[in-house]
């Protein structure tokens, strides 16, 4: 029997749209696509005693809202409906609730250009609150570190043309297409995600989007683009912390956030085989995988250090890969050094926390965005490990974790505490 794993590529950003339960109503509705048009659908409804309420797609005239007959179970009606001539598909009209939008951080609008290790960037990116909270600049200047080695980002890929990132990128790979590269830009033309050869495609548990500065490109709000830009955003945080470290984009997730265990495993082995020193894994899933543990152990035995997000479920829970041996799990903190309300917590899997609210970072097409989630806390730690590589020495999973553990203690929920880059780098130098 084949076992399938469900991954969550955790991108918790500005405008939150959730599907939730609603009180029962007298009649339900379904959204129906009929290739023969409204007249044909009305004839079908005469047969099934339903009612065409309105046209959904305007002048195109093929998608309609239909009222389900009273006293007919929804599942039964859908089964009868999809068997009728001309019906392409039908689905329940689920109740959607738009939650209160998060306020965009002011640093997202600080577009003043500044030089950051030879590249022009927005001031709001370099001098955002999160960077100050973790004492990033102090660590870089006091210890004269800016990052070394290669961080493999297993994600949706990256915008390889982004002016902030292109100078530090090394060749990556697209496991969703089995081709070299690792760019996520090709996904914007991808409208469907196929299941091929009985390979299970897992769906993320998010319906959110990044919010781009008004001067940039508009957000991709369609479901097929739910995670578009995620990899570029995570890579931007890595670069913020360790601007001279290399980044290897390994695309194991599509723009809609779907991925498979096999592609993640391939990415880990690829990174290990091709000279990566650090694995950034800003995703999680609830089920333990022996093969994933073996892949992480294989990487650790070859000196590769693994960091992963602990999830955005707002509860004490062990998720994977953060919960595996030889992986540092990262939770999210607010700017007042408290646990983020959405972050999972508790040790294990939390090793440390790091800022994860309103993080300003790079976004496709040369612009910037703000993000919320443990996805964006994780690369702060991965980047710090890259700073530790600058000091040389025999860095491995154990020694890197020991250095990172020199954090600002807050509570048991956050393991060793909130990341402090200065303390971590100082500890790393003492070990050498």
C-alpha positions in Angstrom: 0.0 0.0 0.0 1.3 3.4 -0.9 1.6 6.0 1.8 1.1 9.6 1.0 2.3 12.7 2.9 0.6 16.1 3.0 2.9 19.1 3.0 2.2 22.6 4.1 4.2 25.3 2.4 3.6 27.9 5.0 3.1 31.3 3.5 1.0 33.4 6.0 0.7 36.9 4.6 -1.4 40.0 4.5 -4.9 39.3 3.3 -6.3 36.2 4.9 -9.2 34.3 3.2 -10.4 31.2 4.9 -13.0 28.5 4.2 -15.0 27.8 7.3 -18.1 26.0 8.4 -21.4 27.9 8.3 -24.8 27.2 9.8 -27.1 25.0 7.8 -29.4 26.8 5.5 -32.7 25.7 3.8 -31.1 25.4 0.4 -27.5 25.0 -0.8 -25.9 26.2 -4.0 -23.4 24.7 -6.4 -21.2 26.3 -9.0 -21.7 24.5 -12.3 -19.8 24.7 -15.6 -22.0 23.7 -18.6 -20.3 23.7 -22.0 -23.7 23.9 -23.7 -24.6 27.2 -22.0 -27.5 28.4 -19.9 -30.4 27.1 -22.0 -29.1 23.6 -21.8 -28.5 23.9 -18.0 -32.1 25.1 -17.5 -33.3 22.0 -19.3 -31.1 19.9 -17.0 -32.6 21.7 -14.0 -36.1 20.9 -15.2 -35.1 17.2 -15.0 -33.4 17.5 -11.6 -35.7 20.1 -10.2 -32.9 22.6 -9.5 -32.8 26.3 -10.4 -30.3 28.4 -12.3 -29.8 31.4 -10.0 -27.3 33.5 -11.9 -24.4 33.5 -14.4 -21.0 33.5 -12.7 -18.7 34.2 -15.6 -20.6 37.0 -17.3 -20.7 37.1 -21.1 -18.7 33.8 -21.4 -21.9 32.1 -20.3 -20.6 28.7 -19.1 -20.4 29.0 -15.3 -23.6 29.4 -13.2 -24.8 29.3 -9.7 -27.5 26.6 -9.2 -29.8 26.1 -6.2 -29.9 22.5 -4.9 -33.4 21.1 -4.6 -34.9 20.9 -1.2 -34.5 17.6 0.7 -31.8 16.3 -1.7 -28.4 15.7 -0.2 -25.7 17.8 -1.8 -23.5 14.8 -2.6 -26.4 13.0 -4.3 -27.3 16.1 -6.3 -23.7 16.6 -7.5 -23.4 12.9 -8.5 -26.6 13.2 -10.6 -25.6 16.6 -12.0 -22.2 15.7 -13.3 -23.6 12.8 -15.3 -25.8 15.1 -17.4 -25.0 16.2 -21.0 -22.8 19.3 -21.2 -21.8 19.4 -17.5 -18.1 19.8 -17.3 -17.8 20.1 -13.5 -19.7 21.2 -10.4 -18.7 22.1 -6.9 -20.3 23.4 -3.7 -20.5 27.2 -3.3 -18.5 27.2 0.0 -19.0 30.1 2.4 -15.8 32.3 2.4 -15.0 34.7 5.2 -12.4 37.4 4.7 -10.7 37.9 8.0 -9.4 41.3 9.1 -6.4 42.3 7.0 -3.1 42.7 8.7 -1.7 46.2 8.5 1.3 46.5 6.1 4.4 47.5 8.0 5.6 51.0 7.3 9.0 49.6 6.3 7.4 48.1 3.2 6.9 51.6 1.9 10.4 52.8 2.7 11.7 52.5 -0.8 14.8 54.8 -0.4 17.7 53.0 -2.1 20.7 52.0 0.0 23.8 50.0 -0.9 23.8 46.6 0.7 27.0 44.7 0.1 27.3 46.0 -3.4 23.6 45.9 -4.4 21.0 48.6 -4.3 18.1 47.6 -2.1 15.2 49.3 -0.3 16.0 50.8 3.1 12.9 49.2 4.5 14.3 45.8 3.6 17.7 46.3 5.3 16.6 48.3 8.3 13.3 46.7 9.1 12.4 46.0 12.8 13.1 42.3 12.6 16.8 42.9 11.6 17.2 45.2 14.5 15.5 42.9 17.0 17.9 40.0 16.3 21.0 42.3 16.4 21.9 41.5 12.8 23.9 44.6 11.9 25.7 44.5 15.2 26.8 40.9 14.5 27.9 41.6 10.9 30.0 44.6 12.0 31.4 43.3 15.3 32.6 40.0 13.9 33.1 41.2 10.3 30.8 38.4 8.9 28.5 38.5 5.9 27.9 34.9 5.2 29.7 32.0 3.5 28.8 28.6 2.1 25.6 27.7 0.2 22.1 27.6 1.5 19.8 25.3 -0.4 16.2 26.7 -0.3 13.7 23.9 -0.9 10.7 25.8 -1.9 8.7 27.1 -4.9 11.9 28.2 -6.6 13.1 31.8 -6.9 13.0 34.7 -9.3 16.5 34.2 -10.7 16.4 37.6 -12.3 15.7 39.6 -9.1 18.4 42.2 -8.9 18.9 41.7 -5.2 19.4 37.9 -5.5 20.8 37.1 -8.9 24.4 37.8 -7.8 24.4 35.2 -5.1 22.4 32.4 -6.8 24.1 29.2 -7.8 22.6 26.7 -10.2 19.6 24.9 -8.8 17.0 22.4 -10.0 13.3 22.3 -10.7 12.0 18.9 -9.5 8.5 19.7 -10.5 9.6 19.7 -14.2 12.8 17.6 -13.9 14.9 20.3 -15.4 17.8 22.5 -14.3 17.2 26.0 -13.1 14.9 26.5 -10.1 13.0 29.6 -11.3 9.4 30.0 -10.2 8.5 32.5 -12.9 7.4 29.8 -15.3 4.6 28.9 -12.9 2.6 32.0 -13.8 1.5 30.3 -17.0 0.6 27.1 -15.2 -3.1 26.9 -14.5 -3.6 23.2 -13.7 -1.7 20.8 -11.5 -1.9 17.2 -12.8 -1.5 14.0 -10.9 0.7 11.8 -13.0 1.4 8.1 -12.7 -0.5 7.9 -9.4 1.9 10.3 -7.8 0.1 12.1 -5.0 0.1 15.8 -5.2 -0.3 17.3 -1.7 -2.2 20.6 -1.1 -1.1 23.3 1.3 -3.4 24.4 4.0 -3.3 28.1 3.1 -5.4 30.5 1.1 -3.3 33.6 1.6 -1.2 35.8 -0.5 1.7 38.2 -0.2 1.0 41.9 -0.3 3.3 43.8 -2.6 4.1 47.5 -2.3 1.8 49.7 -4.3 4.7 50.6 -6.6 5.3 46.9 -7.5 3.3 44.3 -9.2 -0.2 43.3 -8.1 -0.7 40.1 -6.1 -1.6 36.8 -7.7 -4.8 36.1 -5.8 -6.0 33.0 -7.8 -5.7 29.7 -6.0 -3.2 28.4 -8.6 -0.9 31.2 -7.5 -1.5 30.9 -3.7 2.2 30.3 -3.0 3.7 32.1 -5.9 6.7 34.2 -4.7 7.2 32.1 -1.5 10.6 30.9 -2.5 11.8 34.4 -3.6 10.6 35.8 -0.2 12.3 33.1 1.8 15.5 33.6 -0.2 15.4 37.3 0.4 15.4 36.8 4.2 18.4 34.4 3.8 20.2 37.1 1.8 19.3 39.8 4.3 21.1 37.9 7.1 24.0 36.5 5.0 24.4 38.8 2.0 27.6 37.1 0.7 26.4 33.5 1.1 25.2 31.6 -2.0 21.7 30.4 -2.4 20.7 27.3 -4.3 17.1 27.3 -5.4 15.6 23.9 -5.3 12.0 23.9 -6.6 10.0 21.1 -5.1 6.7 23.0 -4.8 4.5 24.6 -7.5 3.0 28.0 -7.5 -0.2 26.7 -6.0 1.8 25.4 -3.1 1.5 21.7 -3.9 4.4 19.3 -3.7 5.3 15.7 -3.0 7.5 13.8 -0.5 9.5 12.3 -3.3 10.5 15.7 -4.7 11.5 17.0 -1.3 13.6 13.8 -0.8 15.2 14.4 -4.2 16.0 18.0 -3.3 17.7 17.0 -0.1 19.9 14.4 -1.8 20.6 16.9 -4.7 21.6 19.6 -2.3 23.9 17.3 -0.4 25.4 15.9 -3.6 26.0 19.4 -5.1 27.8 21.2 -2.3 25.1 22.8 -0.2 26.0 23.5 3.4 22.6 24.4 4.8 19.1 23.3 4.1 16.2 25.8 4.5 12.9 24.0 4.7 10.0 26.5 5.1 7.3 23.8 5.0 5.8 21.2 7.3 3.5 18.2 7.4 2.1 16.2 10.3 3.2 12.7 9.5 6.6 11.1 10.3 8.5 9.8 7.3 11.3 7.3 7.8 12.7 8.2 4.4 12.7 11.9 5.2 14.6 11.1 8.4 17.1 9.0 6.5 17.6 11.8 3.9 18.2 14.4 6.7 20.6 12.0 8.5 22.4 11.5 5.2 22.8 15.2 4.8 23.9 15.6 8.5 26.6 12.9 8.1 28.1 15.0 5.3 28.1 18.2 7.3 24.9 19.7 5.9 22.9 21.6 8.5 19.1 21.5 8.4 16.6 24.2 9.5 12.8 24.0 9.2 9.6 25.8 10.2 7.4 24.4 12.9 4.1 25.4 11.4 1.3 28.0 11.6 -1.4 26.1 13.4 -1.2 28.0 16.6 -0.8 25.0 18.8 1.7 22.7 20.6 2.4 20.1 18.0 5.2 18.1 16.4 5.4 18.5 12.7 8.0 17.4 10.2 10.8 17.9 9.1 11.1 20.3 12.1 10.4 17.5 14.5 13.2 15.2 13.2 16.5 14.6 14.7 19.2 16.6 13.0 16.8 19.5 12.2 16.4 22.9 14.0 12.8 23.8 14.3 11.9 27.5 14.2 8.9 29.2 15.6 7.6 32.8 14.9 7.8 35.7 17.3 6.2 39.2 17.2 8.2 42.3 17.4 7.6 42.6 21.1 9.3 39.2 21.7 6.2 37.2 22.3 5.1 34.1 20.5 3.1 34.8 17.4 -0.5 33.8 17.7 -0.4 31.7 14.6 2.9 29.9 15.4 3.1 26.4 16.7 5.2 26.1 19.9 6.8 23.8 22.4 10.0 21.8 22.5 10.2 19.6 20.5 10.1 20.7 17.7 10.9 24.3 18.5 14.7 24.9 18.9 14.4 28.7 18.7 12.1 31.4 17.7 12.7 34.3 15.2 10.7 37.3 14.0 7.9 36.2 11.6 5.5 39.1 11.4 5.5 41.8 8.7 8.8 40.6 7.3 9.8 42.8 4.4 11.6 40.7 1.7 12.2 40.3 -2.0 9.3 39.3 -4.2 9.2 38.3 -7.9 9.7 40.8 -10.7 12.2 42.9 -8.8 9.9 44.2 -6.1 9.3 43.5 -2.4 6.5 42.1 -0.2 5.6 41.7 3.5 5.0 38.2 4.9 3.8 36.6 8.1 4.5 33.1 9.2 7.1 30.6 10.4 8.2 30.3 6.8 9.9 33.7 7.2 11.2 33.0 10.7 13.1 30.0 9.5 15.5 31.7 7.0 16.6 34.1 9.7 18.1 31.0 11.4 19.4 29.5 8.1 21.1 32.8 7.3 22.7 32.9 10.8 24.2 29.5 10.2 25.7 30.9 7.0 27.2 33.6 9.1 28.7 30.9 11.3 30.3 29.4 8.2 32.3 32.6 7.8 34.2 31.8 11.0 35.4 28.5 9.5 36.0 25.6 11.7 34.3 22.2 11.6 30.7 23.3 11.7 28.1 20.6 11.8 24.5 20.1 12.9 25.4 19.8 16.5 27.8 22.7 16.7 25.5 25.0 14.7 22.5 24.2 16.9 24.6 24.8 20.0 25.6 28.2 18.7 22.1 29.1 17.7 20.9 28.1 21.2 22.6 31.2 22.6 19.4 33.1 22.3 17.2 35.5 24.3 15.2 33.1 26.6 11.5 33.9 26.7 9.6 30.8 27.6 9.5 27.1 27.2 7.2 27.6 24.2 10.1 29.0 22.3 12.7 26.4 23.2 16.0 28.1 23.7 14.5 31.5 23.1 14.4 34.2 20.4 17.3 34.2 17.9 20.1 36.7 18.7 22.6 36.7 15.9 25.3 38.4 17.9 25.2 35.8 20.6 25.1 33.0 18.1 28.1 34.2 16.1 30.0 34.9 19.3 29.3 31.4 20.5 30.4 30.0 17.2 33.8 31.8 17.4 34.3 30.5 20.9 33.8 27.0 19.7 36.6 27.5 17.2 
